Amino acid sequence: MNTIFQVSFAVIGSVGGAAVIIAGLSNWLGKVWAERLMAKEKAQHDRELESLRSELRIKTEQQI
């Protein structure tokens, strides 16, 4: 009976350890993906903002 409990706890412990590792890796990967997506979105918004600034600069120069 004691052996059954030892084996059970060993199995539960190993599965729990693997779950912690998997959770940590998925958390890290999620952060990496989020940072890449944010960088991509920021670059797109920066391009659009620069385009609007350029148009505004041209219109301002035409009015002078």
CHARMM-style PDB file with segment names, atoms N, HN, CA, C and O in Angstrom:
ATOM      1  N   MET     1       0.833  -1.198   0.000  1.00  0.00      PROA
ATOM      2  CA  MET     1       0.000   0.000   0.000  1.00  0.00      PROA
ATOM      3  C   MET     1       0.878   1.263   0.000  1.00  0.00      PROA
ATOM      4  O   MET     1       0.562   2.245  -0.671  1.00  0.00      PROA
ATOM      5  N   ASN     2       1.955   1.224   0.740  1.00  0.00      PROA
ATOM      6  HN  ASN     2       2.211   0.426   1.285  1.00  0.00      PROA
ATOM      7  CA  ASN     2       2.873   2.362   0.817  1.00  0.00      PROA
ATOM      8  C   ASN     2       3.522   2.622  -0.539  1.00  0.00      PROA
ATOM      9  O   ASN     2       3.743   3.771  -0.924  1.00  0.00      PROA
ATOM     10  N   THR     3       3.824   1.541  -1.256  1.00  0.00      PROA
ATOM     11  HN  THR     3       3.645   0.609  -0.944  1.00  0.00      PROA
ATOM     12  CA  THR     3       4.449   1.653  -2.570  1.00  0.00      PROA
ATOM     13  C   THR     3       3.496   2.332  -3.565  1.00  0.00      PROA
ATOM     14  O   THR     3       3.934   3.106  -4.416  1.00  0.00      PROA
ATOM     15  N   ILE     4       2.232   2.048  -3.458  1.00  0.00      PROA
ATOM     16  HN  ILE     4       1.876   1.419  -2.767  1.00  0.00      PROA
ATOM     17  CA  ILE     4       1.234   2.652  -4.358  1.00  0.00      PROA
ATOM     18  C   ILE     4       1.206   4.166  -4.165  1.00  0.00      PROA
ATOM     19  O   ILE     4       1.149   4.926  -5.131  1.00  0.00      PROA
ATOM     20  N   PHE     5       1.246   4.592  -2.898  1.00  0.00      PROA
ATOM     21  HN  PHE     5       1.292   3.974  -2.113  1.00  0.00      PROA
ATOM     22  CA  PHE     5       1.245   6.026  -2.632  1.00  0.00      PROA
ATOM     23  C   PHE     5       2.521   6.689  -3.150  1.00  0.00      PROA
ATOM     24  O   PHE     5       2.467   7.796  -3.684  1.00  0.00      PROA
ATOM     25  N   GLN     6       3.647   6.033  -3.000  1.00  0.00      PROA
ATOM     26  HN  GLN     6       3.690   5.133  -2.566  1.00  0.00      PROA
ATOM     27  CA  GLN     6       4.904   6.597  -3.484  1.00  0.00      PROA
ATOM     28  C   GLN     6       4.891   6.752  -4.996  1.00  0.00      PROA
ATOM     29  O   GLN     6       5.321   7.775  -5.529  1.00  0.00      PROA
ATOM     30  N   VAL     7       4.399   5.741  -5.676  1.00  0.00      PROA
ATOM     31  HN  VAL     7       4.050   4.910  -5.244  1.00  0.00      PROA
ATOM     32  CA  VAL     7       4.317   5.807  -7.142  1.00  0.00      PROA
ATOM     33  C   VAL     7       3.325   6.890  -7.568  1.00  0.00      PROA
ATOM     34  O   VAL     7       3.585   7.642  -8.506  1.00  0.00      PROA
ATOM     35  N   SER     8       2.197   6.963  -6.878  1.00  0.00      PROA
ATOM     36  HN  SER     8       1.986   6.351  -6.116  1.00  0.00      PROA
ATOM     37  CA  SER     8       1.180   7.968  -7.204  1.00  0.00      PROA
ATOM     38  C   SER     8       1.738   9.373  -7.040  1.00  0.00      PROA
ATOM     39  O   SER     8       1.558  10.223  -7.912  1.00  0.00      PROA
ATOM     40  N   PHE     9       2.413   9.619  -5.925  1.00  0.00      PROA
ATOM     41  HN  PHE     9       2.559   8.929  -5.216  1.00  0.00      PROA
ATOM     42  CA  PHE     9       2.992  10.940  -5.691  1.00  0.00      PROA
ATOM     43  C   PHE     9       4.097  11.253  -6.690  1.00  0.00      PROA
ATOM     44  O   PHE     9       4.253  12.403  -7.099  1.00  0.00      PROA
ATOM     45  N   ALA    10       4.858  10.249  -7.084  1.00  0.00      PROA
ATOM     46  HN  ALA    10       4.731   9.315  -6.751  1.00  0.00      PROA
ATOM     47  CA  ALA    10       5.915  10.465  -8.066  1.00  0.00      PROA
ATOM     48  C   ALA    10       5.315  10.858  -9.417  1.00  0.00      PROA
ATOM     49  O   ALA    10       5.818  11.765 -10.080  1.00  0.00      PROA
ATOM     50  N   VAL    11       4.259  10.190  -9.817  1.00  0.00      PROA
ATOM     51  HN  VAL    11       3.850   9.453  -9.279  1.00  0.00      PROA
ATOM     52  CA  VAL    11       3.595  10.501 -11.087  1.00  0.00      PROA
ATOM     53  C   VAL    11       2.983  11.901 -11.034  1.00  0.00      PROA
ATOM     54  O   VAL    11       3.146  12.691 -11.964  1.00  0.00      PROA
ATOM     55  N   ILE    12       2.281  12.201  -9.948  1.00  0.00      PROA
ATOM     56  HN  ILE    12       2.149  11.559  -9.192  1.00  0.00      PROA
ATOM     57  CA  ILE    12       1.664  13.521  -9.807  1.00  0.00      PROA
ATOM     58  C   ILE    12       2.736  14.612  -9.783  1.00  0.00      PROA
ATOM     59  O   ILE    12       2.558  15.675 -10.378  1.00  0.00      PROA
ATOM     60  N   GLY    13       3.834  14.348  -9.105  1.00  0.00      PROA
ATOM     61  HN  GLY    13       3.978  13.485  -8.622  1.00  0.00      PROA
ATOM     62  CA  GLY    13       4.927  15.323  -9.049  1.00  0.00      PROA
ATOM     63  C   GLY    13       5.557  15.572 -10.400  1.00  0.00      PROA
ATOM     64  O   GLY    13       5.855  16.714 -10.749  1.00  0.00      PROA
ATOM     65  N   SER    14       5.761  14.518 -11.160  1.00  0.00      PROA
ATOM     66  HN  SER    14       5.518  13.591 -10.876  1.00  0.00      PROA
ATOM     67  CA  SER    14       6.377  14.705 -12.477  1.00  0.00      PROA
ATOM     68  C   SER    14       5.444  15.428 -13.432  1.00  0.00      PROA
ATOM     69  O   SER    14       5.892  16.264 -14.217  1.00  0.00      PROA
ATOM     70  N   VAL    15       4.169  15.125 -13.378  1.00  0.00      PROA
ATOM     71  HN  VAL    15       3.805  14.446 -12.741  1.00  0.00      PROA
ATOM     72  CA  VAL    15       3.195  15.816 -14.226  1.00  0.00      PROA
ATOM     73  C   VAL    15       3.093  17.274 -13.812  1.00  0.00      PROA
ATOM     74  O   VAL    15       3.008  18.159 -14.663  1.00  0.00      PROA
ATOM     75  N   GLY    16       3.101  17.526 -12.522  1.00  0.00      PROA
ATOM     76  HN  GLY    16       3.170  16.807 -11.830  1.00  0.00      PROA
ATOM     77  CA  GLY    16       3.038  18.903 -12.031  1.00  0.00      PROA
ATOM     78  C   GLY    16       4.269  19.687 -12.437  1.00  0.00      PROA
ATOM     79  O   GLY    16       4.162  20.861 -12.790  1.00  0.00      PROA
ATOM     80  N   GLY    17       5.441  19.061 -12.394  1.00  0.00      PROA
ATOM     81  HN  GLY    17       5.528  18.107 -12.107  1.00  0.00      PROA
ATOM     82  CA  GLY    17       6.665  19.729 -12.814  1.00  0.00      PROA
ATOM     83  C   GLY    17       6.640  20.065 -14.286  1.00  0.00      PROA
ATOM     84  O   GLY    17       7.076  21.142 -14.694  1.00  0.00      PROA
ATOM     85  N   ALA    18       6.132  19.149 -15.081  1.00  0.00      PROA
ATOM     86  HN  ALA    18       5.779  18.274 -14.750  1.00  0.00      PROA
ATOM     87  CA  ALA    18       6.023  19.400 -16.514  1.00  0.00      PROA
ATOM     88  C   ALA    18       5.032  20.531 -16.785  1.00  0.00      PROA
ATOM     89  O   ALA    18       5.241  21.344 -17.686  1.00  0.00      PROA
ATOM     90  N   ALA    19       3.958  20.578 -16.004  1.00  0.00      PROA
ATOM     91  HN  ALA    19       3.789  19.918 -15.273  1.00  0.00      PROA
ATOM     92  CA  ALA    19       2.964  21.641 -16.194  1.00  0.00      PROA
ATOM     93  C   ALA    19       3.574  23.008 -15.885  1.00  0.00      PROA
ATOM     94  O   ALA    19       3.279  23.991 -16.566  1.00  0.00      PROA
ATOM     95  N   VAL    20       4.415  23.067 -14.869  1.00  0.00      PROA
ATOM     96  HN  VAL    20       4.654  22.269 -14.317  1.00  0.00      PROA
ATOM     97  CA  VAL    20       5.067  24.333 -14.527  1.00  0.00      PROA
ATOM     98  C   VAL    20       5.991  24.763 -15.656  1.00  0.00      PROA
ATOM     99  O   VAL    20       6.016  25.940 -16.016  1.00  0.00      PROA
ATOM    100  N   ILE    21       6.742  23.844 -16.214  1.00  0.00      PROA
ATOM    101  HN  ILE    21       6.722  22.888 -15.922  1.00  0.00      PROA
ATOM    102  CA  ILE    21       7.650  24.155 -17.319  1.00  0.00      PROA
ATOM    103  C   ILE    21       6.864  24.613 -18.546  1.00  0.00      PROA
ATOM    104  O   ILE    21       7.224  25.603 -19.182  1.00  0.00      PROA
ATOM    105  N   ILE    22       5.806  23.902 -18.872  1.00  0.00      PROA
ATOM    106  HN  ILE    22       5.514  23.097 -18.355  1.00  0.00      PROA
ATOM    107  CA  ILE    22       4.979  24.260 -20.030  1.00  0.00      PROA
ATOM    108  C   ILE    22       4.337  25.632 -19.825  1.00  0.00      PROA
ATOM    109  O   ILE    22       4.293  26.441 -20.751  1.00  0.00      PROA
ATOM    110  N   ALA    23       3.844  25.893 -18.623  1.00  0.00      PROA
ATOM    111  HN  ALA    23       3.880  25.236 -17.870  1.00  0.00      PROA
ATOM    112  CA  ALA    23       3.222  27.197 -18.342  1.00  0.00      PROA
ATOM    113  C   ALA    23       4.252  28.315 -18.474  1.00  0.00      PROA
ATOM    114  O   ALA    23       3.953  29.377 -19.021  1.00  0.00      PROA
ATOM    115  N   GLY    24       5.452  28.080 -17.978  1.00  0.00      PROA
ATOM    116  HN  GLY    24       5.695  27.218 -17.534  1.00  0.00      PROA
ATOM    117  CA  GLY    24       6.500  29.091 -18.085  1.00  0.00      PROA
ATOM    118  C   GLY    24       6.882  29.367 -19.526  1.00  0.00      PROA
ATOM    119  O   GLY    24       7.038  30.523 -19.919  1.00  0.00      PROA
ATOM    120  N   LEU    25       7.032  28.318 -20.312  1.00  0.00      PROA
ATOM    121  HN  LEU    25       6.906  27.379 -19.992  1.00  0.00      PROA
ATOM    122  CA  LEU    25       7.394  28.493 -21.722  1.00  0.00      PROA
ATOM    123  C   LEU    25       6.286  29.176 -22.510  1.00  0.00      PROA
ATOM    124  O   LEU    25       6.560  30.026 -23.357  1.00  0.00      PROA
ATOM    125  N   SER    26       5.036  28.812 -22.239  1.00  0.00      PROA
ATOM    126  HN  SER    26       4.812  28.122 -21.551  1.00  0.00      PROA
ATOM    127  CA  SER    26       3.938  29.452 -22.966  1.00  0.00      PROA
ATOM    128  C   SER    26       3.822  30.924 -22.580  1.00  0.00      PROA
ATOM    129  O   SER    26       3.495  31.762 -23.421  1.00  0.00      PROA
ATOM    130  N   ASN    27       4.085  31.240 -21.328  1.00  0.00      PROA
ATOM    131  HN  ASN    27       4.350  30.560 -20.645  1.00  0.00      PROA
ATOM    132  CA  ASN    27       4.078  32.637 -20.892  1.00  0.00      PROA
ATOM    133  C   ASN    27       5.165  33.430 -21.615  1.00  0.00      PROA
ATOM    134  O   ASN    27       4.919  34.534 -22.099  1.00  0.00      PROA
ATOM    135  N   TRP    28       6.352  32.867 -21.684  1.00  0.00      PROA
ATOM    136  HN  TRP    28       6.553  31.970 -21.291  1.00  0.00      PROA
ATOM    137  CA  TRP    28       7.468  33.534 -22.364  1.00  0.00      PROA
ATOM    138  C   TRP    28       7.164  33.722 -23.849  1.00  0.00      PROA
ATOM    139  O   TRP    28       7.381  34.803 -24.397  1.00  0.00      PROA
ATOM    140  N   LEU    29       6.662  32.671 -24.498  1.00  0.00      PROA
ATOM    141  HN  LEU    29       6.486  31.793 -24.052  1.00  0.00      PROA
ATOM    142  CA  LEU    29       6.342  32.747 -25.917  1.00  0.00      PROA
ATOM    143  C   LEU    29       5.237  33.773 -26.176  1.00  0.00      PROA
ATOM    144  O   LEU    29       5.284  34.500 -27.169  1.00  0.00      PROA
ATOM    145  N   GLY    30       4.254  33.831 -25.295  1.00  0.00      PROA
ATOM    146  HN  GLY    30       4.216  33.240 -24.489  1.00  0.00      PROA
ATOM    147  CA  GLY    30       3.188  34.824 -25.429  1.00  0.00      PROA
ATOM    148  C   GLY    30       3.728  36.241 -25.362  1.00  0.00      PROA
ATOM    149  O   GLY    30       3.291  37.111 -26.116  1.00  0.00      PROA
ATOM    150  N   LYS    31       4.676  36.478 -24.463  1.00  0.00      PROA
ATOM    151  HN  LYS    31       5.031  35.772 -23.851  1.00  0.00      PROA
ATOM    152  CA  LYS    31       5.276  37.808 -24.357  1.00  0.00      PROA
ATOM    153  C   LYS    31       6.059  38.155 -25.620  1.00  0.00      PROA
ATOM    154  O   LYS    31       6.000  39.286 -26.102  1.00  0.00      PROA
ATOM    155  N   VAL    32       6.793  37.179 -26.155  1.00  0.00      PROA
ATOM    156  HN  VAL    32       6.841  36.259 -25.764  1.00  0.00      PROA
ATOM    157  CA  VAL    32       7.572  37.422 -27.380  1.00  0.00      PROA
ATOM    158  C   VAL    32       6.642  37.769 -28.530  1.00  0.00      PROA
ATOM    159  O   VAL    32       6.891  38.728 -29.260  1.00  0.00      PROA
ATOM    160  N   TRP    33       5.580  37.004 -28.698  1.00  0.00      PROA
ATOM    161  HN  TRP    33       5.377  36.225 -28.105  1.00  0.00      PROA
ATOM    162  CA  TRP    33       4.625  37.286 -29.778  1.00  0.00      PROA
ATOM    163  C   TRP    33       3.963  38.640 -29.589  1.00  0.00      PROA
ATOM    164  O   TRP    33       3.793  39.388 -30.552  1.00  0.00      PROA
ATOM    165  N   ALA    34       3.588  38.960 -28.360  1.00  0.00      PROA
ATOM    166  HN  ALA    34       3.726  38.351 -27.578  1.00  0.00      PROA
ATOM    167  CA  ALA    34       2.933  40.243 -28.099  1.00  0.00      PROA
ATOM    168  C   ALA    34       3.877  41.398 -28.425  1.00  0.00      PROA
ATOM    169  O   ALA    34       3.455  42.395 -29.011  1.00  0.00      PROA
ATOM    170  N   GLU    35       5.143  41.271 -28.053  1.00  0.00      PROA
ATOM    171  HN  GLU    35       5.486  40.461 -27.577  1.00  0.00      PROA
ATOM    172  CA  GLU    35       6.111  42.329 -28.358  1.00  0.00      PROA
ATOM    173  C   GLU    35       6.295  42.493 -29.860  1.00  0.00      PROA
ATOM    174  O   GLU    35       6.397  43.618 -30.351  1.00  0.00      PROA
ATOM    175  N   ARG    36       6.339  41.395 -30.588  1.00  0.00      PROA
ATOM    176  HN  ARG    36       6.256  40.482 -30.189  1.00  0.00      PROA
ATOM    177  CA  ARG    36       6.487  41.483 -32.049  1.00  0.00      PROA
ATOM    178  C   ARG    36       5.275  42.133 -32.689  1.00  0.00      PROA
ATOM    179  O   ARG    36       5.409  42.977 -33.575  1.00  0.00      PROA
ATOM    180  N   LEU    37       4.087  41.739 -32.239  1.00  0.00      PROA
ATOM    181  HN  LEU    37       3.978  41.053 -31.519  1.00  0.00      PROA
ATOM    182  CA  LEU    37       2.875  42.335 -32.793  1.00  0.00      PROA
ATOM    183  C   LEU    37       2.802  43.827 -32.482  1.00  0.00      PROA
ATOM    184  O   LEU    37       2.414  44.627 -33.334  1.00  0.00      PROA
ATOM    185  N   MET    38       3.176  44.194 -31.264  1.00  0.00      PROA
ATOM    186  HN  MET    38       3.491  43.544 -30.572  1.00  0.00      PROA
ATOM    187  CA  MET    38       3.154  45.606 -30.897  1.00  0.00      PROA
ATOM    188  C   MET    38       4.172  46.400 -31.710  1.00  0.00      PROA
ATOM    189  O   MET    38       3.894  47.527 -32.120  1.00  0.00      PROA
ATOM    190  N   ALA    39       5.337  45.825 -31.945  1.00  0.00      PROA
ATOM    191  HN  ALA    39       5.563  44.909 -31.613  1.00  0.00      PROA
ATOM    192  CA  ALA    39       6.349  46.513 -32.752  1.00  0.00      PROA
ATOM    193  C   ALA    39       5.860  46.703 -34.176  1.00  0.00      PROA
ATOM    194  O   ALA    39       6.086  47.751 -34.781  1.00  0.00      PROA
ATOM    195  N   LYS    40       5.193  45.696 -34.711  1.00  0.00      PROA
ATOM    196  HN  LYS    40       5.010  44.845 -34.221  1.00  0.00      PROA
ATOM    197  CA  LYS    40       4.658  45.788 -36.076  1.00  0.00      PROA
ATOM    198  C   LYS    40       3.577  46.871 -36.152  1.00  0.00      PROA
ATOM    199  O   LYS    40       3.573  47.685 -37.076  1.00  0.00      PROA
ATOM    200  N   GLU    41       2.669  46.876 -35.183  1.00  0.00      PROA
ATOM    201  HN  GLU    41       2.673  46.215 -34.433  1.00  0.00      PROA
ATOM    202  CA  GLU    41       1.613  47.886 -35.160  1.00  0.00      PROA
ATOM    203  C   GLU    41       2.197  49.288 -34.985  1.00  0.00      PROA
ATOM    204  O   GLU    41       1.753  50.233 -35.636  1.00  0.00      PROA
ATOM    205  N   LYS    42       3.181  49.421 -34.116  1.00  0.00      PROA
ATOM    206  HN  LYS    42       3.542  48.653 -33.587  1.00  0.00      PROA
ATOM    207  CA  LYS    42       3.801  50.727 -33.881  1.00  0.00      PROA
ATOM    208  C   LYS    42       4.481  51.232 -35.145  1.00  0.00      PROA
ATOM    209  O   LYS    42       4.387  52.416 -35.470  1.00  0.00      PROA
ATOM    210  N   ALA    43       5.161  50.347 -35.854  1.00  0.00      PROA
ATOM    211  HN  ALA    43       5.237  49.386 -35.590  1.00  0.00      PROA
ATOM    212  CA  ALA    43       5.822  50.750 -37.097  1.00  0.00      PROA
ATOM    213  C   ALA    43       4.799  51.223 -38.128  1.00  0.00      PROA
ATOM    214  O   ALA    43       5.024  52.209 -38.830  1.00  0.00      PROA
ATOM    215  N   GLN    44       3.677  50.515 -38.212  1.00  0.00      PROA
ATOM    216  HN  GLN    44       3.494  49.714 -37.641  1.00  0.00      PROA
ATOM    217  CA  GLN    44       2.632  50.903 -39.159  1.00  0.00      PROA
ATOM    218  C   GLN    44       2.060  52.275 -38.785  1.00  0.00      PROA
ATOM    219  O   GLN    44       1.877  53.127 -39.654  1.00  0.00      PROA
ATOM    220  N   HSD    45       1.780  52.486 -37.511  1.00  0.00      PROA
ATOM    221  HN  HSD    45       1.928  51.793 -36.805  1.00  0.00      PROA
ATOM    222  CA  HSD    45       1.240  53.777 -37.080  1.00  0.00      PROA
ATOM    223  C   HSD    45       2.259  54.899 -37.279  1.00  0.00      PROA
ATOM    224  O   HSD    45       1.890  56.019 -37.632  1.00  0.00      PROA
ATOM    225  N   ASP    46       3.532  54.602 -37.054  1.00  0.00      PROA
ATOM    226  HN  ASP    46       3.831  53.692 -36.767  1.00  0.00      PROA
ATOM    227  CA  ASP    46       4.572  55.605 -37.279  1.00  0.00      PROA
ATOM    228  C   ASP    46       4.640  56.009 -38.746  1.00  0.00      PROA
ATOM    229  O   ASP    46       4.807  57.188 -39.059  1.00  0.00      PROA
ATOM    230  N   ARG    47       4.509  55.031 -39.652  1.00  0.00      PROA
ATOM    231  HN  ARG    47       4.373  54.073 -39.397  1.00  0.00      PROA
ATOM    232  CA  ARG    47       4.512  55.347 -41.086  1.00  0.00      PROA
ATOM    233  C   ARG    47       3.307  56.215 -41.450  1.00  0.00      PROA
ATOM    234  O   ARG    47       3.436  57.193 -42.186  1.00  0.00      PROA
ATOM    235  N   GLU    48       2.139  55.847 -40.931  1.00  0.00      PROA
ATOM    236  HN  GLU    48       2.034  55.052 -40.334  1.00  0.00      PROA
ATOM    237  CA  GLU    48       0.936  56.629 -41.220  1.00  0.00      PROA
ATOM    238  C   GLU    48       1.049  58.050 -40.654  1.00  0.00      PROA
ATOM    239  O   GLU    48       0.648  59.014 -41.305  1.00  0.00      PROA
ATOM    240  N   LEU    49       1.588  58.171 -39.458  1.00  0.00      PROA
ATOM    241  HN  LEU    49       1.914  57.388 -38.929  1.00  0.00      PROA
ATOM    242  CA  LEU    49       1.750  59.478 -38.847  1.00  0.00      PROA
ATOM    243  C   LEU    49       2.722  60.332 -39.649  1.00  0.00      PROA
ATOM    244  O   LEU    49       2.477  61.521 -39.850  1.00  0.00      PROA
ATOM    245  N   GLU    50       3.807  59.751 -40.102  1.00  0.00      PROA
ATOM    246  HN  GLU    50       4.007  58.785 -39.939  1.00  0.00      PROA
ATOM    247  CA  GLU    50       4.774  60.497 -40.902  1.00  0.00      PROA
ATOM    248  C   GLU    50       4.154  60.926 -42.232  1.00  0.00      PROA
ATOM    249  O   GLU    50       4.436  62.018 -42.725  1.00  0.00      PROA
ATOM    250  N   SER    51       3.318  60.078 -42.807  1.00  0.00      PROA
ATOM    251  HN  SER    51       3.089  59.190 -42.406  1.00  0.00      PROA
ATOM    252  CA  SER    51       2.630  60.432 -44.048  1.00  0.00      PROA
ATOM    253  C   SER    51       1.695  61.623 -43.821  1.00  0.00      PROA
ATOM    254  O   SER    51       1.657  62.548 -44.632  1.00  0.00      PROA
ATOM    255  N   LEU    52       0.952  61.598 -42.734  1.00  0.00      PROA
ATOM    256  HN  LEU    52       0.982  60.847 -42.075  1.00  0.00      PROA
ATOM    257  CA  LEU    52       0.058  62.713 -42.423  1.00  0.00      PROA
ATOM    258  C   LEU    52       0.845  63.996 -42.163  1.00  0.00      PROA
ATOM    259  O   LEU    52       0.432  65.074 -42.592  1.00  0.00      PROA
ATOM    260  N   ARG    53       1.957  63.888 -41.475  1.00  0.00      PROA
ATOM    261  HN  ARG    53       2.292  63.013 -41.127  1.00  0.00      PROA
ATOM    262  CA  ARG    53       2.797  65.062 -41.225  1.00  0.00      PROA
ATOM    263  C   ARG    53       3.317  65.643 -42.542  1.00  0.00      PROA
ATOM    264  O   ARG    53       3.356  66.858 -42.735  1.00  0.00      PROA
ATOM    265  N   SER    54       3.709  64.747 -43.431  1.00  0.00      PROA
ATOM    266  HN  SER    54       3.677  63.760 -43.274  1.00  0.00      PROA
ATOM    267  CA  SER    54       4.219  65.194 -44.721  1.00  0.00      PROA
ATOM    268  C   SER    54       3.132  65.916 -45.514  1.00  0.00      PROA
ATOM    269  O   SER    54       3.381  66.974 -46.093  1.00  0.00      PROA
ATOM    270  N   GLU    55       1.933  65.345 -45.541  1.00  0.00      PROA
ATOM    271  HN  GLU    55       1.732  64.486 -45.071  1.00  0.00      PROA
ATOM    272  CA  GLU    55       0.826  65.993 -46.245  1.00  0.00      PROA
ATOM    273  C   GLU    55       0.513  67.360 -45.635  1.00  0.00      PROA
ATOM    274  O   GLU    55       0.281  68.332 -46.354  1.00  0.00      PROA
ATOM    275  N   LEU    56       0.510  67.422 -44.317  1.00  0.00      PROA
ATOM    276  HN  LEU    56       0.698  66.632 -43.733  1.00  0.00      PROA
ATOM    277  CA  LEU    56       0.229  68.681 -43.645  1.00  0.00      PROA
ATOM    278  C   LEU    56       1.324  69.708 -43.934  1.00  0.00      PROA
ATOM    279  O   LEU    56       1.025  70.888 -44.119  1.00  0.00      PROA
ATOM    280  N   ARG    57       2.557  69.287 -43.975  1.00  0.00      PROA
ATOM    281  HN  ARG    57       2.799  68.329 -43.825  1.00  0.00      PROA
ATOM    282  CA  ARG    57       3.669  70.184 -44.268  1.00  0.00      PROA
ATOM    283  C   ARG    57       3.536  70.738 -45.688  1.00  0.00      PROA
ATOM    284  O   ARG    57       3.752  71.927 -45.921  1.00  0.00      PROA
ATOM    285  N   ILE    58       3.175  69.857 -46.640  1.00  0.00      PROA
ATOM    286  HN  ILE    58       3.000  68.891 -46.450  1.00  0.00      PROA
ATOM    287  CA  ILE    58       3.004  70.294 -48.029  1.00  0.00      PROA
ATOM    288  C   ILE    58       1.859  71.291 -48.146  1.00  0.00      PROA
ATOM    289  O   ILE    58       1.996  72.309 -48.826  1.00  0.00      PROA
ATOM    290  N   LYS    59       0.732  71.016 -47.495  1.00  0.00      PROA
ATOM    291  HN  LYS    59       0.621  70.189 -46.943  1.00  0.00      PROA
ATOM    292  CA  LYS    59      -0.414  71.930 -47.548  1.00  0.00      PROA
ATOM    293  C   LYS    59      -0.088  73.272 -46.905  1.00  0.00      PROA
ATOM    294  O   LYS    59      -0.520  74.323 -47.378  1.00  0.00      PROA
ATOM    295  N   THR    60       0.679  73.219 -45.822  1.00  0.00      PROA
ATOM    296  HN  THR    60       1.029  72.364 -45.438  1.00  0.00      PROA
ATOM    297  CA  THR    60       1.067  74.460 -45.151  1.00  0.00      PROA
ATOM    298  C   THR    60       1.977  75.281 -46.040  1.00  0.00      PROA
ATOM    299  O   THR    60       1.827  76.501 -46.112  1.00  0.00      PROA
ATOM    300  N   GLU    61       2.919  74.641 -46.718  1.00  0.00      PROA
ATOM    301  HN  GLU    61       3.040  73.650 -46.659  1.00  0.00      PROA
ATOM    302  CA  GLU    61       3.833  75.359 -47.610  1.00  0.00      PROA
ATOM    303  C   GLU    61       3.094  75.934 -48.811  1.00  0.00      PROA
ATOM    304  O   GLU    61       3.467  76.993 -49.315  1.00  0.00      PROA
ATOM    305  N   GLN    62       2.057  75.252 -49.273  1.00  0.00      PROA
ATOM    306  HN  GLN    62       1.755  74.391 -48.864  1.00  0.00      PROA
ATOM    307  CA  GLN    62       1.304  75.748 -50.420  1.00  0.00      PROA
ATOM    308  C   GLN    62       0.492  76.990 -50.059  1.00  0.00      PROA
ATOM    309  O   GLN    62       0.245  77.842 -50.912  1.00  0.00      PROA
ATOM    310  N   GLN    63       0.086  77.090 -48.819  1.00  0.00      PROA
ATOM    311  HN  GLN    63       0.287  76.397 -48.126  1.00  0.00      PROA
ATOM    312  CA  GLN    63      -0.728  78.243 -48.397  1.00  0.00      PROA
ATOM    313  C   GLN    63       0.132  79.487 -48.180  1.00  0.00      PROA
ATOM    314  O   GLN    63      -0.378  80.607 -48.218  1.00  0.00      PROA
ATOM    315  N   ILE    64       1.394  79.303 -47.960  1.00  0.00      PROA
ATOM    316  HN  ILE    64       1.808  78.393 -47.930  1.00  0.00      PROA
ATOM    317  CA  ILE    64       2.275  80.458 -47.686  1.00  0.00      PROA
ATOM    318  C   ILE    64       2.654  81.168 -48.946  1.00  0.00      PROA
ATOM    319  OT1 ILE    64       3.386  82.157 -48.901  1.00  0.00      PROA
TER     320      ILE     64
END
